Amino acid sequence: MAMSGVQYKMKQRIVRKFKKAGAISMEKAVTIEEAKLDEQEQYWLDYFAGSFLGQIKKTKQHLYYI
């Protein structure tokens, strides 16, 4: 499945924020607030975290990491 330009840019913004927050493993996973995601990024987060083989992962405790 190919991503549109908007999807690609949004995913990259979200990934950058998780990297900046240090969320690079399950042990270092962070909340949305800790990653400082804005409202638009939060809207897209479930889409990217739920995709098969996605780069963004979600824990059962609603923490995220890449």
N, C-alpha and C positions, 0 to 999 in steps of 0.2 A: 504494500500500500504506500503510495507516494504522498508526501505531505505538501500542502500548499505553502507558499511563502510566509503567510501569516502564522500558520501552525509551526513552521520551522523556527521562525524568529521568537515566538512565544516560548517554545520549548527551550531554546537556548538561553533566554532570559531567566527562566525558572532554574535550569541546571546551574547557571552561573551563581545564582543566589544561594542554592544549596551548597555549592562548593565553597563559597565565601563564608557560609555559616559553619563549615567543617563537617557537613553531613555526607561523609564519603564511605560509610559502612553502616551496617545495622546497629552496631554498638554506639555509633556517634549520630544516630538519627535525631532529627529536630522537629519541632512543631512548625506550623505555618507562621506563627508569630515570630519565632526565633529566626526563621529564614527571611523575615520581613517581606513577605509576598504582598503585593497590592491586590485590590479587589479583582481586577482583570486576570491576574496570574492565578489567583485562587479558583476562579471559575474554570480555567483550563486544567488545573492540577489533577483532578479526578480522571479526566480524559487521558492524560499522559501516564499517570500512575497505574491506570487500569489496563493499558494496552499490553498485549502479549509481547514478551521480550523487551519491554520498555526499559529505558535508562533510569527512570525514576521509580523507586520502590516505596511501598507503604507498609508499615507494620500493623499488627492488630491493635496497637495502642494509639493509632492515628499519628504516627511519627513518620517522617519521610527522609529518604537518603538516596544517593546515586551510586 
